[in-house]
Amino acid sequence: MIERELEELLVEMVRIPSPNPPGGEAEMADFVADYLEGAGLEVSRVPLAPGRESVVGRLPGREPGGLVLCGHLDTVAIQEESWSVPPLAGHKEGGRVYGRGAADMKAGVAGLLLAARWAAAHSKPPKKFLVLALTADEEQGYHGARTLVEGGHLDDAEFLLIAEPSDGTVYLGQKGELWIKAVFQGMAAHGSVPQLGVNAALPAAEFALEAVEGIRALPPGPRGRTSVNLGRIAGGWQVNVVPDRAEVELDVRTASTEHRDLVLGLVEELGRRAAANRGGSFSYELTNDRAPIETQEDAPYLRELLAAVMESLGEAPKTGIAPYSTDAVEIVPRLGIPLVIYGPGSIAQAHRPDEYVELSSLSAFWRAITRFLELSLFDKSPDN
């Protein structure tokens, strides 16, 4: 049964460590490359750094152009003391597989591998090519995806599906990723005479609260709300010294390009005001700036995908825009192709202790993807 094969494949991959940092996807790359070669695909291994590489599997088509199915081989790091089950054992219980990467995103990779094997064994040759792009370094910088595009491995792609966990939703794009580092400068002094210094931590704290509240108050757009996370706040180096520098780092996921501009205007206004109120200075820099990606509802292949997901789920899927970022930031702007994010599991399980994926969602994903490939690549024309 396909359910058993999916389960066994997922468990085997969860047992292969690929944490990033430090970044060591080579064993995962070996595994997926061997699997794809055994399934009959043309396989390329694309090095990124020592011990790190991406894998591309290709099934040639009769015509130019085709589909790219994408997943990443790395996971976030493991803090084992926070887990109640062994994070690399592939523990199975109650219809779930537990382990680091189970949801994000070795379940998606397992579904893609079996779908590629299904396509390679099809009785008809595909009309268009099928590419599996399995990347290194998605969790830290998307460098694996960048090397695939720069190396020409995705040339002539017409459609990109990334199998990140989407909890049954078909995401027609993703939010932008805007990381802001706000810096406040003051003047150090002895902690017993704070009036002789300028405490940079005070405007930083004021700014952090007001920025979070202001960004959260932005009105929702057609594709959802812009979100903000206060990821880091730091200042000073010793309790009896007035801090002369403080930093606030914000992770903002923008629902539109208009919201990006509004956020930066708000940061500038609030930061300068807070610094002026406390007698310090303010500056900021962008440590990450990725535009939102939106897919139009008349995009090629989208109708077939939505029909396939509906058949698998038994109802029309929800659509929206993904709250998180993916390898698409290095692929879509460079190639100008539509993006859909659809995969097994829930993003709520990603990056947390006792991460798991429901096996029923993995089976539903595999059914949807193989049906999508049937509708898109294996037409019923007489010359097939």
Number of C-alpha atoms within 10 A of each C-alpha: 5 11 14 11 14 20 22 14 18 27 23 16 26 26 18 18 22 26 19 19 14 12 22 22 27 22 17 25 25 14 15 22 23 12 18 22 15 11 18 16 22 15 19 15 15 20 16 19 12 10 12 22 25 29 26 24 27 22 20 19 16 12 10 13 18 24 21 23 23 24 28 29 32 31 29 21 18 20 11 14 10 11 15 9 16 14 25 20 17 25 17 15 10 7 12 18 25 25 30 36 34 33 32 32 27 29 35 28 30 27 27 25 24 21 22 27 19 14 23 20 12 12 10 14 19 23 19 20 21 24 24 25 27 30 28 36 29 23 21 14 14 20 17 26 29 21 20 24 16 13 11 9 18 23 14 15 20 21 21 23 24 25 28 30 28 21 16 20 20 21 23 23 26 28 27 27 23 21 20 22 17 22 23 27 23 23 16 18 18 14 15 10 11 16 11 13 19 22 27 29 26 20 28 26 18 17 23 24 11 16 22 17 12 15 22 16 12 14 10 13 13 9 18 16 21 23 18 20 14 15 12 12 16 15 21 17 12 9 9 13 17 26 27 20 23 23 22 21 21 21 18 26 27 29 27 23 15 10 21 22 12 15 22 16 12 15 23 16 13 20 26 17 18 23 23 13 13 17 16 23 20 23 15 17 11 13 12 15 14 18 19 21 23 22 16 11 10 9 15 14 20 22 14 16 23 18 17 24 25 16 17 19 15 9 10 14 18 12 17 17 23 29 21 14 20 24 23 25 19 20 21 18 13 12 15 11 17 25 25 28 25 26 34 32 28 21 21 14 18 22 16 18 19 20 23 28 28 20 22 14 22 24 20 19 27 25 19 25 25 21 20 22 22 17 17 20 22 19 15 10 7 5 7 12
